[in-house]
Amino acid sequence: MSEAGPASLLTVDLAALAANWRALAARAAPAECAGIVKADGYGLGAGPVGRALYRAGCRTFFVARLNEAVALRDFVTEDARICVLDGLMPDEEEIYTRRNLTPVLNDPGQIARWQAAAIRRGDRLDAFVHFDTGMSRLGLSPAETQKLIADRTALDGLKLVAVMSHLVSSEEPNNPLNGDQIAKFRAIRAAFPAAKASFANSSGVFLGADYWFDQIRPGCAIYGINPTPAAPNPMACVATLQARILQVREIDRPQTVGYGATWQASRPTRVATIACGYADGWLRSISGRGQASLRGQTVPFIGRVSMDLVTLDVSNVPAAQPGEMVELMGPQISVDSVADLAGTNGYEVLTRLGARIARNYRDLSA
């Protein structure tokens, strides 16, 4: 970070993140509340996020990739379980056992490899088994599920910690898929009564107690994304993105701004150029629709988002000066409103934030 300060800055409020996790844990108690920290903690930094969640009381973490799990193990102690959603690929058994990681087994081949590793070690190995109840991505298919239920010898040597599945449309409370999936999952859970059951994602937590089972797996809600899109956001803001004003200029009709001359002045206009662009992960699709906040005033994007720069109409903030920081996302401009304007979701907005943006972690003792 230069003495003059960063061109763009992402502030991560770890106290708010921990408070979000605690609120979800309290809501679903006595079910365990896990934490999803895949994709580098939704773009906010898996290490600081993992430490903050651990200090808040989280003891089960989920990541997508094995390398994410290996990296996270350096930030949370051995008493925390780290589960890998991709499951067990060939020749990965030694890494899992050496780093005390738990695979989420998604198909008969993965189950067989982990069972063989248990037999070689002469020890029972922990596993989650993922059953597909409607997503049609990872997880045992319905036919594979029935085969496993009929022949439990495939799990010999393994400690089945939990059965799990993943909701398709939990952000839509009235979607009939929710009821269809929970009925299928209940039948699977009944076939494995000694194992815990893990089902609800962030939005699933808000579908009610029937969906909580023994463990909930919130992700986006921990990071401040609204898990109830049809209602006000119950979660605290965690991530604030600011960018520095590089230049302010006066233009008038018929001058244009940015590539392709997509915006043309119809009156005298003050234009502020800020240091953030699609190379920083700020989506080009928000061109001409985005908004920022400066000195408590909303200022619109004008022209296209380019690789390194965004241009704003700051005519309603006549005192705007180079060097000031503009909020692109945070308490005034929510991550969900950014996503709506960009035609995407809050997950993509956060996970696209690039390494060129400086990070500041608030309240590391959270």
PyMOL commands that set and color helices and strands:
alter all, ss='L'
color gray80, all
select helices_A, chain A and resi 14-28+38-42+46-56+66-73+93-98+108-121+142-150+152-155+176-191+202-205+209-211+220-223+259-261+278-280+284-286+335-342+346-351
alter helices_A, ss='H'
color red, helices_A
select strands_A, chain A and resi 8-13+32-33+35-36+60-63+81-84+102-105+125-130+158-164+196-198+215-216+239-251+256-257+263-264+269-274+291-294+297-300+310-313+325-329+358-362
alter strands_A, ss='S'
color yellow, strands_A
deselect
rebuild
show_as cartoon
